[in-house]
Amino acid sequence: MGLKRDGLVPDTGRDLRESEELKKGVDEMGVGFRDILHSGRFVVTSEIGPPKGTNLEKMIHHIELLKDKVDALNVTDHQSSVMRFPSLGGALLVKEHGGEPILQMTCRDRNRLALQADLLFAYSRGIRNVLCLTGDSVVVGDHKDAKGVFDLDSSQLLYAIRTLEKGKDLGGNDLDGAVEFCAGAIVTPEAKPLEPQLIKFEKKVEAGAEFIQTQAVYDLENFQRFMEYARPFGVKILAGIILLTSWRMAEYMNKNVPGVFVPQPLIEEMKAAPKGKVIEKGVEIAGRMIRTLKEGKICDGVHIMAIGREEVVPDILREAGLDGGAQG
C-alpha cells in the first residue's frame, strides 16, 4: 500500500476511547457525536433523506421518531444526484428538533469556495459533524444536463476541513474565527477489486477522517477480513446496514450496485418469507447482522439505511437488542 500505518494517522484523541470518564460522560445530556465515538460504546447512526420540495412534515416526523433512538442522523446531500431540499437545511432541522446531525457534503455540486463557505456557515449554526463524499455522477440523477463540479474529492474535502480548523482557508488566507468538526468518510468493503478502496481508505484516514461509514455490508465474514486490515489505523468504523425489502431488491443490487453483494442464502431467506411478511423478514435479517457485529466486536457500530422506510428503524433496533435509546 502507498501509505504507512505508523506516523501518518492524525492524532484526534482516539486513545481516549477506553476512558471510563468518557464512557460516563456519554450518558449525560449535551455530549456530542465525537465523544460517543470515542467512548468505547457500540455506536448507532441512521439517515434521513430531505424531500423534493418544501413540505418538511415527513422529514420532521422521521427526525422525531429517530432522534432519541440513534446517536446521530445523517442528512443526505442530493442522494443519487436527485435535486432535493439541501442537506444543510436538513441538518439544521435535525438540530432544531433536538437531534445530533451529521451533515453530508458532496463535491459534485460546489467548488472549493462554496464548500468552505458552507462549512463556515454550518459551524456558525452549531453543526459539528460532517461526512465527506465525492458524490454520484450527475447522469444518474434527474438533472442530466447539469454540470458536475468535482473541484475537490472527498479526501481533499477532509483536508479542507482540517485546514479551516487551523484558521486558514485553502488559499492560505487567515480566517477570523476557525471551525472544529468531527469529520468522516465512506468506504466500500465489498468492492471488487478491493485494492483501490483500500488505497482510498488510507488517503481518507491520512487526510483526517475520524470515522468511516461503509457501503452496505451483507457478507459478514468478508467484512471481518476488511476490519482486520482496517483496525490498525485507529479510525472508527460503522458498518452500513441497508434494509432488504424484497428478494428482487437484493438481486438488483447484486447486478447493478458496484460494491454491494447480497449472499444467496439471504436472498433465499427473503424469497421464503410469507406473503405480507417480507419487510418483517428484512428487519429480522438487519437486526441479526447488527447483533452479530456487536456481540462479535467486529466493528465500532452500524449505520442503518432504511431508504424510505425510516419507520421500521426502531423495529430493526429492537431486533438487534438495541432498543434502549441512543444514550442507553
ZAMARGU-4260 file (C-alpha; in steps of 0.2 Angstrom, whole numbers, plus 5000, padded with zeros to 4 digits):
<rodrens>
0) 5000/5000/5000 | 5005/5018/4997 | 5004/5024/5015 | 5012/5018/5031 | 5002/5015/5046
5) 5015/5022/5058 | 5016/5041/5059 | 5003/5046/5046 | 4987/5044/5056 | 4981/5061/5063
10) 4981/5061/5082 | 4962/5065/5086 | 4962/5059/5103 | 4957/5041/5099 | 4967/5035/5114
15) 4953/5041/5125 | 4941/5029/5118 | 4943/5017/5133 | 4942/5030/5146 | 4930/5027/5160
20) 4927/5045/5162 | 4922/5047/5144 | 4911/5032/5145 | 4902/5040/5160 | 4901/5056/5150
25) 4891/5049/5136 | 4876/5046/5147 | 4875/5065/5151 | 4865/5077/5141 | 4874/5088/5128
30) 4888/5076/5123 | 4892/5076/5105 | 4895/5063/5092 | 4914/5064/5093 | 4913/5060/5112
35) 4901/5045/5109 | 4913/5038/5095 | 4927/5038/5107 | 4918/5031/5122 | 4920/5013/5118
40) 4901/5010/5116 | 4893/5002/5101 | 4888/5017/5090 | 4872/5018/5080 | 4868/5031/5067
45) 4854/5031/5054 | 4850/5043/5040 | 4835/5053/5033 | 4833/5060/5015 | 4826/5078/5013
50) 4811/5080/5002 | 4810/5086/4984 | 4801/5102/4989 | 4797/5112/5004 | 4785/5101/5013
55) 4796/5096/5028 | 4782/5087/5038 | 4788/5069/5034 | 4806/5073/5037 | 4801/5081/5054
60) 4791/5065/5058 | 4807/5054/5055 | 4818/5066/5065 | 4806/5065/5080 | 4805/5046/5078
65) 4823/5043/5077 | 4832/5057/5087 | 4832/5048/5104 | 4835/5030/5096 | 4851/5033/5087
70) 4867/5043/5091 | 4866/5054/5076 | 4857/5056/5060 | 4865/5058/5043 | 4856/5070/5031
75) 4859/5065/5013 | 4865/5078/5000 | 4855/5076/4984 | 4857/5057/4985 | 4859/5049/4968
80) 4861/5066/4960 | 4842/5070/4963 | 4839/5088/4967 | 4831/5089/4984 | 4829/5101/4999
85) 4848/5104/5004 | 4857/5094/5017 | 4862/5109/5026 | 4844/5114/5029 | 4840/5097/5034
90) 4854/5096/5047 | 4849/5112/5054 | 4831/5105/5056 | 4838/5090/5065 | 4847/5101/5077
95) 4831/5112/5079 | 4821/5096/5084 | 4834/5090/5097 | 4844/5078/5087 | 4863/5076/5083
100) 4865/5079/5064 | 4879/5073/5053 | 4880/5084/5038 | 4883/5075/5022 | 4893/5085/5009
105) 4897/5080/4991 | 4909/5088/4980 | 4898/5086/4965 | 4889/5102/4965 | 4900/5115/4973
110) 4918/5121/4970 | 4930/5124/4985 | 4924/5142/4988 | 4906/5136/4991 | 4911/5121/5001
115) 4922/5131/5013 | 4908/5144/5014 | 4895/5131/5018 | 4907/5123/5032 | 4909/5140/5040
120) 4890/5143/5040 | 4887/5126/5047 | 4899/5128/5061 | 4892/5145/5065 | 4874/5137/5067
125) 4880/5123/5078 | 4883/5109/5066 | 4898/5099/5072 | 4898/5083/5061 | 4902/5081/5043
130) 4903/5066/5031 | 4913/5070/5016 | 4908/5062/4999 | 4914/5064/4982 | 4896/5062/4975
135) 4887/5052/4962 | 4889/5056/4944 | 4876/5069/4938 | 4870/5057/4924 | 4862/5045/4936
140) 4850/5059/4943 | 4835/5069/4937 | 4845/5084/4930 | 4856/5075/4917 | 4860/5092/4908
145) 4868/5099/4924 | 4887/5100/4925 | 4896/5091/4939 | 4909/5102/4948 | 4921/5089/4957
150) 4933/5103/4961 | 4938/5093/4976 | 4936/5075/4980 | 4931/5068/4997 | 4949/5066/5003
155) 4953/5084/4998 | 4937/5090/5007 | 4943/5081/5023 | 4960/5091/5021 | 4950/5107/5018
160) 4941/5104/5035 | 4957/5101/5044 | 4964/5117/5036 | 4950/5128/5041 | 4952/5121/5059
165) 4969/5128/5059 | 4962/5146/5055 | 4967/5146/5036 | 4957/5143/5020 | 4963/5133/5005
170) 4970/5149/4998 | 4982/5151/5013 | 4972/5166/5019 | 4969/5169/5038 | 4951/5166/5045
175) 4943/5177/5058 | 4936/5163/5068 | 4940/5144/5064 | 4929/5129/5064 | 4930/5112/5073
180) 4922/5096/5065 | 4921/5078/5068 | 4923/5073/5050 | 4921/5056/5042 | 4920/5047/5025
185) 4914/5031/5017 | 4922/5015/5011 | 4916/5000/5001 | 4922/4985/5010 | 4915/4973/4997
190) 4921/4981/4981 | 4930/4970/4968 | 4944/4973/4966 | 4946/4979/4984 | 4964/4986/4982
195) 4958/5003/4975 | 4946/5005/4990 | 4960/5001/5002 | 4970/5015/4994 | 4956/5027/4996
200) 4953/5022/5014 | 4971/5026/5018 | 4970/5043/5010 | 4955/5047/5019 | 4962/5042/5036
205) 4978/5052/5032 | 4968/5067/5027 | 4959/5067/5044 | 4944/5056/5044 | 4939/5051/5062
210) 4925/5039/5057 | 4920/5029/5042 | 4903/5024/5037 | 4903/5009/5025 | 4893/5005/5010
215) 4881/4991/5013 | 4888/4975/5021 | 4879/4958/5020 | 4894/4946/5019 | 4900/4947/5037
220) 4914/4935/5035 | 4921/4946/5021 | 4918/4962/5031 | 4928/4954/5046 | 4943/4952/5034
225) 4942/4970/5030 | 4941/4975/5048 | 4957/4965/5052 | 4965/4976/5039 | 4957/4992/5045
230) 4959/4991/5064 | 4977/4996/5065 | 4973/5013/5058 | 4963/5018/5073 | 4948/5026/5064
235) 4931/5021/5070 | 4921/5011/5058 | 4902/5009/5057 | 4896/4995/5046 | 4882/5000/5033
240) 4866/4991/5035 | 4853/4993/5021 | 4836/4986/5024 | 4831/4972/5012 | 4813/4975/5006
245) 4812/4961/4994 | 4822/4947/4986 | 4821/4957/4969 | 4829/4972/4978 | 4844/4960/4983
250) 4846/4953/4966 | 4845/4971/4958 | 4859/4977/4970 | 4870/4962/4965 | 4868/4966/4947
255) 4868/4985/4947 | 4876/4992/4963 | 4895/4991/4962 | 4902/4986/4979 | 4886/4978/4986
260) 4884/4959/4987 | 4870/4950/4995 | 4874/4932/4998 | 4862/4919/4990 | 4857/4912/5007
265) 4850/4929/5012 | 4841/4930/4995 | 4833/4913/4998 | 4828/4918/5015 | 4819/4934/5008
270) 4811/4923/4995 | 4804/4911/5008 | 4796/4925/5018 | 4777/4923/5019 | 4766/4935/5009
275) 4764/4951/5018 | 4779/4947/5030 | 4793/4952/5018 | 4798/4968/5027 | 4797/4959/5044
280) 4810/4947/5037 | 4821/4961/5031 | 4820/4969/5048 | 4825/4952/5056 | 4840/4950/5044
285) 4846/4968/5048 | 4844/4965/5067 | 4853/4949/5066 | 4868/4956/5057 | 4869/4971/5069
290) 4868/4959/5084 | 4882/4948/5076 | 4893/4964/5073 | 4890/4970/5091 | 4892/4953/5100
295) 4907/4949/5090 | 4915/4966/5092 | 4919/4966/5074 | 4917/4985/5072 | 4913/5001/5081
300) 4895/5002/5077 | 4882/5002/5062 | 4875/5015/5050 | 4857/5010/5046 | 4850/5015/5030
305) 4831/5011/5028 | 4829/5021/5012 | 4812/5027/5013 | 4806/5016/5027 | 4813/5025/5041
310) 4798/5020/5052 | 4805/5002/5054 | 4822/5008/5060 | 4815/5006/5078 | 4810/4988/5074
315) 4827/4984/5067 | 4835/4991/5084 | 4823/4980/5094 | 4828/4965/5084 | 4846/4969/5087
320) 4843/4971/5106 | 4847/4990/5104 | 4830/4997/5108 | 4836/5006/5124 | 4838/5023/5116
325) 4853/5032/5109 | 4860/5035/5126 | 4856/5018/5133
</rodrens>
